[in-house]
Amino acid sequence: MTEAVEYDVVVLGGGPAGENIVDRTRAAGLSTALVESELVGGECSYWACVPSKALLRPVLARADARRVPGLAAAAAGPLDSAAVFAHRDYWTGNWKDEGQIDWLDSIGAHVYRGHGRLDGVRKVAVAGPEGEHHVLSARHAVVIATGTRAVVPDVPGLAGARPWTSREATSAQEVPGRLLIVGGSVVAAEMATAWQGLGSQVTVLVRGPRLLPRMESFAGELVADALREAGVVVRTGVAVEAVVRNGSTGPVTVVLEGGEMLEGDELLMATGRSPRTDDIGLDTVGLPAGEWIGVDDSCRVPGHDWLYAVGDVNHRALLTHQGKYQARMAGAAIAARAAGTAPLDTGPWGAHVATADTRAVPQVVFTDPEAAAVGLSLAEAERAGHRVRAVDYDLSKVSGAGLYADGYRGRARMVVDLEREVLLGATFVGPGAAELLHAATVAVAGEVPIARLWHAVPAFPTISEIWLRLLETYRV
């Protein structure tokens, strides 16, 4: 039996971006349906941001404690992995989504479990888990928020070797004795940090010249140095030629170009993400299946005034917080268009556009040291044609950093637009550096003039005094 129902808005995908669209459209009084084939809350809640940070927090806290006189000896022992896993499981709701469903019910959204596909203009067909079928029609908008999946490259032997992706790496219930990680991404760096801290012997194999290639070069260098000091083997400029695994539980062997072989107990492939658009009916509306979905700054798909795409699937900024931000902006645009409001506020930093996706994207890598950045790197700013100056400062020379930890090591950089004397970007690397980032995000997004930043006085003695040191260096 097929049920046909009409809503103002239909959202395909119940991750953070999809949930935020529902929140905004319901707040505007629009009837909204959400379609999800797995767990409402998505990748971030169950297999990415939340569980990875639950694994990393005790590792980083212990690392910090070991650098504090009077506390170092007490923090010398191993972590209780069972307690860490239990805490991680709590934060994932033990991979159950009742809490998310309760919230959606409380705001009057309708949830459909099952695989959803576009079925022509303004329609989504849902194949439910019990064989039921629904056809949902949207009066105003359909929003695609299906996210991404881990890429498993076509390497001989890999498919049968049961490699970990980010999902297995964040949900595993046992510490592998030896963990091989292929990739130089955020996932590779964070999971190397987490599993080494939990007791694994970790080897990271990076095809490129360094870790974290999308950040300032010193970020990847400082993180790699710290990983090596902790006992992780980090090798750059290496490529995997084949993978061998005999049996279902035996060791896995990675064959490098040139024939060198490395053995581990588990293998994590941290080699990128691809869009989950291969089987969602894009072809029924003239769009190519399996590809990223291009959108304008209000996250609407060009040529389809009823179709939007938010979150990773549009490839603007593959970060949970940016997907949620896009959903807020797109939700506002959908509500305004539904109400007939004209014209929309679509200028830079307007109420209906996701300007931050291109001007002020913040990101934190939760390694030891933490790496945090917002806006443009020096190289990106130069490629974009800006006349800029990079201002660097050694974070260890700030009093707050020295009090935070003995032997503190870190670095900060701000990228200044010399024409307008505003920040285009900033990067901080060091223990606790993540908490420096939002001030930089405000400065970049707000285009706060350097002259005004002089009046933002950092408290002494905090690591935030780095702002004063950067400004002093710029003035000189």
C-alpha positions in Angstrom: 0.0 0.0 0.0 1.3 3.5 -0.9 0.4 6.5 1.2 0.6 10.0 -0.4 1.0 12.9 2.0 1.7 16.6 1.3 4.0 18.9 3.4 5.4 22.4 3.0 8.9 21.0 3.2 10.4 17.5 2.9 14.0 16.9 4.1 15.9 13.9 2.8 18.6 13.0 5.4 18.4 13.3 9.2 22.0 14.3 10.2 22.8 17.6 11.8 22.1 19.6 8.7 18.8 17.9 8.1 17.8 18.4 11.7 18.6 22.1 11.6 16.5 22.6 8.4 13.6 20.9 10.2 14.1 23.2 13.2 14.1 26.4 11.2 11.2 25.5 8.9 9.0 24.3 11.8 9.9 27.5 13.7 8.6 29.4 10.7 5.3 27.4 10.9 5.9 25.2 7.8 4.8 21.6 8.0 7.9 19.4 7.6 8.7 15.8 7.0 12.2 14.2 7.7 13.3 11.0 5.9 16.2 9.0 7.3 17.4 5.5 6.5 19.7 5.0 9.5 19.9 6.9 12.8 18.5 10.4 13.2 21.4 12.5 14.2 23.6 11.2 11.4 27.3 10.5 11.0 28.4 13.2 13.4 26.4 11.9 16.3 27.2 8.2 16.0 30.4 7.7 14.0 32.3 11.0 13.7 32.4 14.2 15.8 30.8 13.0 19.0 32.4 9.5 19.5 35.8 10.6 18.2 35.9 13.5 20.7 34.8 11.2 23.5 37.8 9.0 22.7 40.2 11.9 22.4 39.2 13.9 25.5 40.9 11.5 28.0 43.9 11.2 25.8 44.3 15.0 25.6 43.5 15.6 29.3 46.2 13.1 30.3 48.7 14.7 28.0 48.0 18.1 29.5 48.2 16.7 33.0 51.6 15.1 32.3 52.9 18.6 31.5 51.8 20.1 34.8 54.3 20.1 37.8 52.8 18.3 40.8 50.3 16.4 38.6 52.6 14.7 36.1 53.3 11.6 38.3 49.7 11.0 39.0 48.9 11.0 35.3 51.7 8.6 34.3 49.6 5.5 34.1 47.6 4.0 31.3 44.1 5.0 30.5 41.1 2.7 31.5 40.0 1.8 28.0 36.8 0.2 29.2 35.8 3.4 30.9 36.7 5.5 27.9 34.5 3.2 25.6 31.6 3.3 28.1 31.8 7.1 28.1 31.9 7.2 24.3 28.9 4.8 24.2 26.9 7.1 26.5 27.5 10.1 24.2 26.3 8.1 21.2 23.2 7.0 23.0 24.5 3.4 22.5 23.8 4.0 18.8 20.1 4.5 19.4 18.2 7.7 18.4 15.2 7.8 20.7 16.3 11.2 22.1 16.5 12.7 18.6 13.1 11.3 17.7 11.6 12.7 20.9 12.9 16.2 20.0 11.5 16.0 16.5 8.1 14.9 17.9 8.2 17.9 20.3 8.5 20.4 17.5 5.8 18.8 15.4 8.0 17.3 12.7 7.0 14.0 11.0 9.8 11.3 10.7 9.7 8.6 8.0 12.1 5.7 8.5 13.3 4.2 5.2 15.2 4.9 2.0 14.1 8.1 0.4 14.5 9.0 -3.3 13.4 12.0 -5.4 10.5 11.0 -7.5 10.2 13.9 -9.8 9.6 17.6 -9.1 8.7 18.3 -5.4 8.2 14.6 -4.6 10.1 12.1 -2.5 9.3 8.3 -2.5 10.1 6.5 0.7 10.5 2.7 1.0 10.0 1.9 4.6 11.5 -1.0 6.7 8.3 -3.0 6.9 7.5 -2.8 3.2 5.4 0.3 3.4 5.7 3.0 0.8 5.1 6.7 1.0 5.0 9.4 -1.6 5.7 12.8 0.0 4.9 16.0 -1.9 6.4 19.4 -1.0 4.5 22.6 -1.5 7.6 24.7 -1.1 10.9 22.8 -0.9 12.7 19.5 -0.9 16.0 19.6 0.9 18.8 17.1 0.3 20.9 16.5 3.4 22.2 13.0 2.8 25.9 13.7 3.7 28.9 11.7 2.7 30.4 8.2 3.2 34.0 7.2 3.6 36.0 6.5 0.4 37.6 3.0 0.3 40.1 3.2 -2.7 40.4 0.5 -5.3 43.6 -1.1 -3.9 44.2 -4.8 -4.7 43.1 -7.0 -1.8 41.6 -4.1 0.2 37.9 -5.0 -0.3 38.4 -8.4 1.3 40.6 -7.2 4.1 37.8 -5.7 6.2 39.5 -2.3 6.6 38.2 0.2 9.2 36.7 3.4 8.0 36.0 6.3 10.3 32.9 4.4 11.5 34.8 1.4 12.8 37.6 3.6 14.2 35.2 5.5 16.3 33.0 2.6 17.4 35.5 -0.2 18.1 35.2 -1.9 21.4 38.7 -3.2 21.7 42.2 -1.6 21.4 44.1 -3.1 18.5 47.7 -4.0 19.3 48.9 -2.5 16.1 47.0 -0.1 14.0 47.9 1.0 10.5 46.4 4.2 9.2 46.5 5.2 5.6 45.9 9.0 5.0 47.0 12.4 6.1 43.6 13.9 6.9 42.0 15.1 10.0 40.6 11.6 10.6 44.0 10.1 10.3 45.6 12.6 12.7 42.9 12.4 15.3 42.5 8.6 15.2 46.3 8.2 15.5 46.2 10.4 18.6 43.3 8.6 20.1 44.4 5.0 19.6 48.0 5.6 20.4 46.8 7.2 23.7 44.6 4.1 24.3 47.6 1.8 23.9 47.9 0.9 20.2 51.2 0.9 18.3 50.2 3.2 15.5 51.7 3.7 12.1 50.5 6.5 9.8 51.2 6.3 6.1 50.7 9.6 4.2 50.9 9.7 0.4 51.6 13.5 0.4 54.5 15.4 2.0 52.7 16.2 5.3 49.8 15.8 7.6 46.8 18.2 7.5 47.6 19.5 4.0 44.7 22.0 4.0 46.0 23.9 6.9 49.1 26.1 7.3 52.1 23.9 6.8 53.4 24.4 10.4 50.1 22.8 11.7 50.8 19.4 10.2 54.5 19.6 11.1 53.9 20.3 14.8 51.2 17.6 15.0 53.5 15.0 13.2 56.4 15.9 15.5 54.2 15.4 18.6 52.8 12.1 17.3 56.3 10.8 16.7 57.4 11.8 20.2 54.5 9.9 21.6 55.6 6.8 19.7 53.6 6.9 16.5 55.4 6.1 13.3 54.5 8.8 10.8 55.8 8.3 7.2 55.2 10.7 4.4 55.5 10.3 0.6 54.5 6.6 0.7 51.8 4.9 -1.3 49.9 1.6 -0.7 50.2 -0.9 -3.6 48.2 -3.8 -2.1 46.6 -5.2 1.0 46.7 -8.8 2.2 44.6 -10.4 4.9 44.1 -14.2 5.4 41.1 -15.3 7.4 38.5 -13.3 9.2 40.6 -12.3 12.3 44.2 -12.5 11.3 46.7 -9.7 10.9 46.6 -7.4 7.9 49.6 -6.7 5.7 50.0 -3.5 3.7 52.4 -3.6 0.7 54.0 -0.3 -0.2 55.2 0.8 -3.5 58.7 -0.8 -3.9 57.6 -4.0 -2.1 58.1 -3.1 1.6 55.5 -4.8 3.8 54.0 -3.6 7.1 51.8 -5.7 9.4 49.1 -4.6 11.7 46.1 -6.0 13.6 43.7 -3.4 12.0 43.9 -1.1 9.0 42.1 2.3 9.0 41.6 3.9 5.6 41.3 7.6 6.1 41.3 8.5 2.5 38.5 11.0 2.0 34.7 11.2 1.6 32.3 10.9 -1.3 28.7 12.2 -1.6 25.7 9.9 -0.7 23.9 10.9 -3.9 24.2 7.7 -5.9 20.7 6.3 -5.2 18.5 9.3 -4.2 16.7 9.9 -7.5 18.7 12.8 -8.8 18.2 11.5 -12.3 14.4 12.0 -12.0 15.0 15.8 -11.9 17.8 15.9 -14.5 20.8 15.9 -12.1 23.7 13.4 -12.3 23.7 10.7 -9.7 26.7 10.0 -7.4 28.1 13.5 -7.6 28.3 16.6 -5.4 25.3 18.8 -5.7 26.1 22.4 -6.7 24.1 25.2 -5.0 24.0 29.0 -4.8 24.7 30.9 -1.6 21.2 30.2 -0.3 21.9 26.5 -0.8 19.3 26.3 -3.6 20.1 24.1 -6.6 20.4 26.3 -9.8 17.6 25.7 -12.2 15.4 24.0 -9.5 13.6 26.7 -7.5 12.2 24.1 -5.1 15.3 22.0 -4.5 18.0 22.7 -1.8 21.1 20.8 -0.7 22.8 21.4 2.7 25.7 19.9 4.6 28.5 17.9 3.2 26.6 16.8 0.1 27.0 20.3 -1.5 30.8 20.2 -1.0 31.0 23.8 0.2 32.5 23.0 3.6 32.6 19.5 4.9 32.2 20.2 8.6 29.3 19.6 10.8 29.0 23.1 12.1 29.1 24.5 8.6 26.3 22.1 7.5 24.2 23.3 10.5 25.0 26.9 9.5 24.0 26.3 5.9 20.7 24.8 7.2 20.0 27.9 9.2 20.6 30.1 6.2 18.7 27.9 3.8 15.8 27.5 6.3 15.5 31.2 6.5 15.5 31.5 2.7 12.8 28.7 2.4 10.6 30.4 5.0 11.0 33.8 3.3 10.2 32.5 -0.1 7.2 30.5 1.2 5.9 33.7 2.8 6.4 35.7 -0.4 9.0 38.0 1.1 10.9 39.9 -1.5 13.6 40.6 -2.1 15.7 38.2 0.0 18.7 39.5 1.8 21.3 37.9 -0.5 24.3 40.3 -0.2 27.4 39.2 1.5 26.7 38.3 5.2 23.0 38.6 4.4 20.2 36.8 6.3 19.6 34.3 3.6 23.1 33.4 2.4 25.9 31.2 3.7 28.7 33.6 3.2 30.9 32.1 5.9 31.3 29.0 3.8 33.8 31.0 1.7 35.0 33.6 4.1 35.2 32.3 7.6 35.1 28.5 8.0 36.4 27.5 11.4 38.0 24.0 12.0 39.6 22.3 15.0 41.8 19.2 14.8 41.7 17.6 18.2 45.2 16.2 18.3 48.0 16.9 20.8 48.7 19.7 20.1 45.4 21.0 18.9 45.3 22.7 15.5 42.6 25.4 15.0 42.1 27.6 11.9 39.5 30.0 10.4 39.3 31.7 7.1 42.1 31.7 4.5 45.6 30.4 4.9 48.4 32.5 3.6 48.7 30.4 0.4 44.9 30.6 -0.1 44.9 34.3 0.3 47.7 34.8 -2.1 46.1 32.5 -4.7 42.9 34.6 -4.3 44.9 37.7 -5.3 44.8 39.5 -1.9 47.8 41.6 -0.9 48.5 40.1 2.5 51.0 39.8 5.3 51.4 36.8 7.5 52.1 37.6 11.1 53.6 34.7 13.2 54.3 34.3 16.9 55.6 31.6 19.1 52.8 30.6 21.4 55.2 29.3 24.1 56.4 32.9 24.7 52.9 33.9 26.0 52.8 33.8 29.9 49.5 32.0 29.9 50.9 29.2 27.7 53.9 28.7 30.1 51.5 28.4 33.0 49.2 26.1 31.1 52.0 23.5 30.6 55.7 23.0 31.1 57.5 22.8 27.8 54.5 24.3 25.9 55.0 24.3 22.2 52.9 26.1 19.6 52.6 28.7 17.0 50.1 31.3 15.9 49.6 33.1 12.6 47.2 35.8 11.4 46.8 36.7 7.7 46.1 40.4 7.3 44.5 42.0 4.2 46.9 45.0 3.8 44.4 46.9 1.7 41.6 47.0 4.3 43.6 46.1 7.4 41.3 43.3 8.5 42.0 39.6 9.1 41.4 37.1 6.3 42.4 34.1 8.4 44.1 32.9 11.6 45.7 29.6 12.7 46.7 28.5 16.2 48.5 25.3 17.1 49.2 24.2 20.7 47.6 22.6 23.7 44.3 24.2 24.4 44.4 26.2 21.2 40.9 25.2 20.2 39.4 27.7 22.6 41.3 30.5 20.9 39.4 30.0 17.6 36.0 31.6 18.2 37.6 35.0 18.9 39.4 34.7 15.5 36.2 33.6 13.8 34.4 36.7 15.1 37.3 38.9 13.9 37.3 37.3 10.4 33.5 37.1 10.0 33.0 40.6 11.4 35.8 42.1 9.4 37.0 43.8 12.5 39.6 46.5 11.7 43.1 45.9 13.2 42.8 49.3 14.8 39.7 48.2 16.7 41.3 44.9 17.7 43.8 46.9 19.7 40.9 47.8 22.0 40.0 44.1 22.7 42.2 43.6 25.7 43.1 40.0 26.5 43.0 39.0 30.2 46.3 38.3 31.8 47.7 35.6 32.2 45.8 33.7 29.5 46.9 32.1 26.3 44.5 34.6 24.6 47.3 37.2 25.2 48.6 35.8 21.9 46.3 38.4 20.2 48.3 41.2 21.8 51.6 39.7 20.7 50.3 39.2 17.1 49.1 42.8 17.0 52.4 44.1 18.4 54.3 42.1 15.8 52.1 43.5 13.0 52.6 47.1 14.2 56.4 46.7 14.2 
